[in-house]
C-alpha cells in the first residue's frame, strides 16, 4: 500500500474520531449541566439548612457525623454532596434513635400487631417521613454523581478529540512530505514485485 494512501486514510479516521469525541463531549457537558442544575434547583426549593455547630442537634451527633456535617454548617443545601452528608450523617442518625433503631418496615409490623398503641403509630409515621426524605436526598446525590461522572467523561472526550486532531494534523504534514511512490512496507513490496517477475 502506498504511504500517501495510508496517511490519507489515517487522517480521515482521526478527523472523524475527533468529531465524534467533540459531539460526545458536548452531550456529556450538557448532561452534567442538566443534572447539576436540576439537583441545585430542586434542593434549593426545599430550603433545607444545615444546623450550625452551636445547634443542640449538631452537638448531639457522634463525632464522625459532626466532622462530616461541619463543612456545611449553617448552609442552604444546594448540591448532591450536601444531600449525601445530610442524609447519611444527620437524618440516618436521628432515625436510629427512634423505636430502638428499628426500620420503618419493622416498626410498621409492630404497629399493625398493636393497633391501639398511639405512641408506636407516631414513631411509624416519623420514621416513614424521615426515611422518605432520606431516600429522596440520596436520589438527588445519585443524580448529581452521574452528572459529575459525565463531566469527567466530557473532559476525557475533549482531550481525546484534541489528541486526534493533533495526530491528524501531523499526519497531514507527513502526507505532504511523502513522495507519491513511497510504499508503507518497502521490503514487502519489493519481495512481491520480485516474486511476480
C-alpha positions as CSV (number, residue, x, y, z in Angstrom):
1,X,0.0,0.0,0.0
2,X,1.2,3.4,-0.9
3,X,2.3,5.5,2.2
4,X,0.2,8.5,1.0
5,X,-2.9,6.4,0.7
6,X,-2.4,5.1,4.3
7,X,-1.7,8.6,5.6
8,X,-4.9,9.9,3.9
9,X,-7.0,7.0,5.4
10,X,-5.4,7.6,8.9
11,X,-6.0,11.4,8.7
12,X,-9.7,10.8,7.7
13,X,-10.2,8.3,10.5
14,X,-8.5,10.7,13.0
15,X,-10.7,13.6,12.0
16,X,-13.8,11.5,12.1
17,X,-12.9,10.2,15.6
18,X,-12.1,13.8,16.7
19,X,-15.5,15.0,15.5
20,X,-17.3,12.1,17.3
21,X,-15.4,12.8,20.5
22,X,-16.3,16.5,20.3
23,X,-20.0,15.6,19.9
24,X,-19.8,13.2,22.8
25,X,-18.0,15.8,24.9
26,X,-20.8,18.4,24.1
27,X,-23.5,15.9,25.0
28,X,-21.8,14.9,28.2
29,X,-21.3,18.5,29.2
30,X,-24.9,19.2,28.6
31,X,-25.8,16.1,30.7
32,X,-23.7,17.3,33.6
33,X,-25.1,20.8,33.4
34,X,-28.6,19.5,33.3
35,X,-28.1,17.1,36.3
36,X,-26.3,19.8,38.3
37,X,-29.0,22.5,37.6
38,X,-31.8,20.1,38.4
39,X,-30.3,19.0,41.7
40,X,-29.5,22.5,42.7
41,X,-32.9,24.0,41.8
42,X,-34.8,21.1,43.5
43,X,-32.7,21.1,46.7
44,X,-32.8,24.9,46.9
45,X,-36.6,24.9,46.7
46,X,-36.8,22.7,49.8
47,X,-35.0,25.3,51.9
48,X,-33.1,22.7,54.0
49,X,-30.5,24.4,56.1
50,X,-27.7,22.6,57.8
51,X,-27.6,23.1,61.6
52,X,-24.9,25.4,62.9
53,X,-22.1,23.9,65.0
54,X,-23.6,25.5,68.1
55,X,-27.0,23.9,67.5
56,X,-28.0,21.2,70.1
57,X,-29.0,18.8,67.2
58,X,-25.5,19.2,65.8
59,X,-23.8,18.7,69.2
60,X,-25.9,15.5,69.8
61,X,-24.3,13.9,66.7
62,X,-21.5,11.4,67.1
63,X,-18.0,12.9,66.4
64,X,-17.7,11.3,63.0
65,X,-21.1,12.7,61.9
66,X,-20.2,16.1,63.3
67,X,-16.9,16.1,61.3
68,X,-18.9,15.3,58.1
69,X,-21.5,17.9,58.8
70,X,-19.2,20.7,59.9
71,X,-18.1,22.0,56.5
72,X,-21.7,22.7,55.6
73,X,-22.8,24.1,59.0
74,X,-25.4,26.9,58.5
75,X,-25.5,26.5,54.7
76,X,-28.5,26.0,52.5
77,X,-28.5,22.6,50.8
78,X,-27.8,23.0,47.1
79,X,-25.6,20.1,46.0
80,X,-25.6,16.4,45.8
81,X,-22.6,16.2,48.1
82,X,-24.5,18.1,50.8
83,X,-27.6,15.9,50.3
84,X,-25.5,12.8,50.8
85,X,-24.0,14.1,54.1
86,X,-27.3,15.3,55.4
87,X,-29.0,12.0,54.6
88,X,-26.3,9.7,56.0
89,X,-24.8,11.8,58.8
90,X,-27.9,13.7,60.2
91,X,-31.2,12.0,59.2
92,X,-29.9,8.5,59.5
93,X,-28.5,9.1,63.0
94,X,-31.8,10.6,64.2
95,X,-33.8,7.8,62.7
96,X,-31.6,5.3,64.5
97,X,-32.8,6.9,67.8
98,X,-36.5,6.3,67.1
99,X,-38.0,2.9,68.0
100,X,-34.8,1.4,69.2
101,X,-33.2,1.7,65.8
102,X,-35.8,-0.4,64.1
103,X,-36.6,0.2,60.4
104,X,-39.9,1.5,59.1
105,X,-40.8,-2.0,58.0
106,X,-40.2,-3.4,61.5
107,X,-42.0,-0.6,63.3
108,X,-44.9,-0.8,60.9
109,X,-45.3,-4.6,61.5
110,X,-45.2,-3.9,65.3
111,X,-47.8,-1.2,64.9
112,X,-50.1,-3.4,62.9
113,X,-49.8,-6.0,65.6
114,X,-50.6,-3.4,68.3
115,X,-53.2,-1.1,66.6
116,X,-54.2,0.7,69.8
117,X,-50.6,1.9,70.6
118,X,-50.7,5.6,69.6
119,X,-47.0,6.2,70.6
120,X,-45.9,3.4,68.3
121,X,-48.1,4.7,65.5
122,X,-46.4,8.1,65.9
123,X,-43.0,6.5,65.7
124,X,-44.0,4.7,62.5
125,X,-45.2,8.0,61.0
126,X,-42.0,9.8,62.0
127,X,-39.7,7.0,60.7
128,X,-41.7,6.9,57.4
129,X,-41.3,10.6,56.8
130,X,-37.6,10.6,57.8
131,X,-36.9,7.5,55.6
132,X,-38.7,9.1,52.7
133,X,-36.8,12.3,53.0
134,X,-33.5,10.4,53.3
135,X,-34.2,8.4,50.2
136,X,-35.1,11.5,48.2
137,X,-31.9,13.2,49.3
138,X,-29.8,10.1,48.4
139,X,-31.5,10.0,45.0
140,X,-30.5,13.6,44.4
141,X,-27.0,12.6,45.4
142,X,-27.1,9.8,42.9
143,X,-28.3,12.0,40.1
144,X,-25.6,14.6,41.0
145,X,-23.0,11.9,41.0
146,X,-24.0,10.8,37.5
147,X,-23.5,14.5,36.5
148,X,-20.0,14.5,38.0
149,X,-19.1,11.3,36.1
150,X,-20.5,12.9,32.9
151,X,-18.2,15.9,33.4
152,X,-15.1,13.7,33.8
153,X,-16.1,11.8,30.7
154,X,-16.6,15.0,28.8
155,X,-13.1,16.2,29.8
156,X,-11.7,12.9,28.6
157,X,-13.6,13.2,25.3
158,X,-12.3,16.8,24.7
159,X,-8.7,15.7,25.5
160,X,-9.2,12.7,23.1
161,X,-10.6,15.0,20.4
162,X,-7.7,17.3,20.8
163,X,-5.2,14.5,20.6
164,X,-6.9,13.0,17.5
165,X,-6.9,16.5,15.8
166,X,-3.2,16.9,16.6
167,X,-2.3,13.5,15.2
168,X,-4.4,14.2,12.1
169,X,-2.5,17.5,11.6
170,X,0.8,15.7,12.0
171,X,-0.4,13.0,9.6
172,X,-1.3,15.7,7.0
173,X,2.2,17.2,7.4
174,X,3.7,13.7,6.9
175,X,1.4,13.2,3.8
176,X,2.7,16.4,2.2
177,X,6.3,15.4,2.7
178,X,6.0,11.8,1.5
179,X,6.9,11.0,-2.1
180,X,3.9,9.7,-4.2
181,X,5.6,6.3,-4.9
182,X,6.7,5.5,-1.3
183,X,5.4,2.2,-0.1
184,X,4.3,1.7,3.6
185,X,6.3,-1.6,3.8
186,X,9.0,-1.2,1.1
187,X,10.8,-4.6,1.8
188,X,7.5,-6.5,1.5
189,X,6.6,-4.5,-1.7
190,X,10.0,-5.4,-3.2
191,X,9.5,-9.1,-2.4
192,X,6.1,-9.1,-4.0
193,X,7.5,-7.4,-7.2
194,X,10.4,-9.9,-7.4
195,X,8.1,-12.9,-6.9
196,X,5.8,-11.6,-9.6
197,X,8.6,-11.3,-12.1
